[in-house]
Structures are given as C-alpha cells and as structure tokens.
Amino acid sequence: MKNVLEQIESCTECEVCMEVCPTYQITGEELFSPMYRLQTVREVLEDGEVSAQMVESLYNCPKCMVCETICPMEIEITQVVDAGRRGLVERDLGPLERGTKIIDQIFEKGNAVNGDPSKRLEWLPEEFPRKESETLLYLGCLPSYLVKDAATSSYLVLKRLGIDFMILEDEGCCGTYVYEAGNVDLARELFQKNVDRFRGLGIKRLIVPCNGCLKCFKWFYPEVLGEFPFQISHMVEVIYEALRENRSLLQKVTRTLIYQDPCRLARGEKMTEEPRELLAWCGAEVRDTELSREQAPCCGSGGGIRSLYRDLSTEMASRLLKMAPGEIVVSPCPFCTFQLRSTSKAKEIGKEVVYFSKIVLDSLKD
C-alpha cells in the first residue's frame, strides 16, 4: 500500500501519458487517462468518495503499459490500477456485474468465454494422446474455444519439431480474468488449485500460446502465491529456440506479412525481434504497423475491457488495423488475433488476421 501511494504521489501531472493512452484518446474524458487514474486509485485506497465514473475509469484501462513507456517518473501505472481494482473489490464497488458473471463461468465451466467443456478439444487434429511428460502445453481459454487454429497449429508445430509435451483433457482456466477484476482471494484459490494439480502431474515446464496465460503464470501467480515453481515459456520462445540452429527444417513461403506487437510481449516481455526473425526465416517479407514495438497500439482486449466496454475496445482495434499497411496481419497473441479478426469483420476493414504458429506450420518441411 505504501509503495502504491508513494508512486501516486510521485506523479508530477506533466500530462505526457495523456498523449498515448488509447482510452483517453478515444473518449476525450480526462478521468479515463493514466494521470487521473492515479488520483482515482488514491481515493479508492484512502476511503474517499468514489463515483461510478471513477469505478469505470479503472475497469476501462486495458493495462497496455504504453503510458509506462513515456512516464518520466517511471510510475508502474498498471500495477497501481491493479491495486485500485483490488481496493474496489474490498469496498464492494467491484467487480462490475458483467465481470462477476464471467468469474462465475470460470468456476462453473473452467473457462472465461462460456465455452462448453465437452467441446474444448474440438481443435485437436487427432485422438487425444494419453501420455505423460514433464512439459505441459497449456492452451488457454481463447485458443481452446475461440481461436482454435492457434491451438491446432501450436500443437502440430511442437509435434513436428520433436518437442516432448502433454496436454490435458480438462485444462481449466489460468485465472487471469479473476485477478484482473481485482478479486485476489478468488484468484488465490484458483491459482493454488492449478499449482497443486501441476505438481501432482509431475509438470516442470509450461508452454503457452496465450499471452494472458503467460502474464498470469509468470507474474500474477508469484505475486499472489509467493511462487510459481515451474518454467514458463511462450510459443514464440520455444519455436524460436528450436529453429534458430535448425532453419533447414523450414521451406521459404514468399508472402508479405504485417507483424503486430502485442502489449504483453512487446512492452511486457521486451520480445519484439524473435517473432519477426521467425517470420523472415519462413520466407516472409515482414512489415510493421505505423507504430510498432514498444510504441505499438493496443488491440483493446487487454485488462478485461472487451467484455465490459465492447465499443471502446472495438475502436482501439479499428485504429490498430488501419495502421497496418497490408492485408495479412500476423499476431503471436490469441487475444489480439480474436479481437482484430472480429473487428475487421464487423467494421469491414478487410484484414486477414493469422496466429503466428500457422505461418510456421505452413513453412515446416514434411
């Protein structure tokens, strides 16, 4: 608490964060800017008066971290927002009604997208492989139910590369949405259940195609539980390492692709060049969006805002798509892939959005 309040007090109100915040840029509401969110969190934590619009300001933050790249005081604004959301829950001002329904679905159905658990493995291109391994391919909710080609291509690429791994019939949810909503007590319950299960299965390493799962396992679990006793790797890292010394496994497929930098990889993990190199190894001419790498725009699906503020998130995605100078956009994030696909279709923008492992799969030799 002290560290959060100290960070808030260190804000000089220079307003530079307002120049890059997607929520403020779209709405024009000062309360929905990073600078004013800091003030809102102070009111929440110090039991001040909190209006409905102030609550909204904390839940419509995509936690894209672009404000942190420009803040001269290096304030960890997304962590301050996390503290504010937790404070809202403690004061019974959060989660919002729609968020509560999604959390209930997670505990009832084991996923955050209201998917039918009996259909979770419809993406699997073969009979369920009953095997044990110290490495678990943990697909996540979106690849399992909404971006099934990301699940299929990730699974097949790992197999073709000879990487030993297992999958689970009943995978469950990593719990990132529960944490993002500010309900840390419920998140702790789910986190501990998953850790105990992984330990019981003898898991030592997790490979994830989902950036939400990556951030949750790598950062939220240790924060809440004090540990995450497993190695965690994103698909980009695993494929990159496997092909770096074995590029002869690839055949070049010539095409022009626009690479989209997801917030949680580009700003969160500083992983910008590896996916571009991978696409180039596959024969692609790789182009960037108008703003890229650490300055890349948010797709609008982060921080749980797509489920709460659909129009706002769609406008963020539209802006990103219009910055892409080509027809095929490649993303290493299932959240971004789903968001950009649905927005391109709804707004008739005409972009094809592909999860990156499908490009790798197309280039792997038989």
Secondary structure as GFF3:
##gff-version 3
##sequence-region A 1 366
A	DSSP	alpha_helix	2	9	.	.	.	ID=ss1
A	DSSP	three_ten_helix	16	19	.	.	.	ID=ss2
A	DSSP	alpha_helix	22	27	.	.	.	ID=ss3
A	DSSP	three_ten_helix	30	32	.	.	.	ID=ss4
A	DSSP	alpha_helix	34	45	.	.	.	ID=ss5
A	DSSP	alpha_helix	52	59	.	.	.	ID=ss6
A	DSSP	alpha_helix	66	70	.	.	.	ID=ss7
A	DSSP	alpha_helix	77	90	.	.	.	ID=ss8
A	DSSP	alpha_helix	97	109	.	.	.	ID=ss9
A	DSSP	three_ten_helix	117	123	.	.	.	ID=ss10
A	DSSP	beta_strand	135	137	.	.	.	ID=ss11
A	DSSP	alpha_helix	141	145	.	.	.	ID=ss12
A	DSSP	alpha_helix	148	160	.	.	.	ID=ss13
A	DSSP	alpha_helix	176	180	.	.	.	ID=ss14
A	DSSP	alpha_helix	184	200	.	.	.	ID=ss15
A	DSSP	beta_strand	205	208	.	.	.	ID=ss16
A	DSSP	alpha_helix	211	215	.	.	.	ID=ss17
A	DSSP	pi_helix	216	220	.	.	.	ID=ss18
A	DSSP	alpha_helix	221	225	.	.	.	ID=ss19
A	DSSP	beta_strand	231	234	.	.	.	ID=ss20
A	DSSP	alpha_helix	235	244	.	.	.	ID=ss21
A	DSSP	three_ten_helix	247	249	.	.	.	ID=ss22
A	DSSP	beta_strand	255	259	.	.	.	ID=ss23
A	DSSP	alpha_helix	263	266	.	.	.	ID=ss24
A	DSSP	alpha_helix	273	281	.	.	.	ID=ss25
A	DSSP	beta_strand	284	288	.	.	.	ID=ss26
A	DSSP	three_ten_helix	293	295	.	.	.	ID=ss27
A	DSSP	three_ten_helix	302	304	.	.	.	ID=ss28
A	DSSP	alpha_helix	305	308	.	.	.	ID=ss29
A	DSSP	alpha_helix	310	321	.	.	.	ID=ss30
A	DSSP	beta_strand	328	331	.	.	.	ID=ss31
A	DSSP	alpha_helix	334	346	.	.	.	ID=ss32
A	DSSP	beta_strand	352	355	.	.	.	ID=ss33
A	DSSP	alpha_helix	356	363	.	.	.	ID=ss34
###
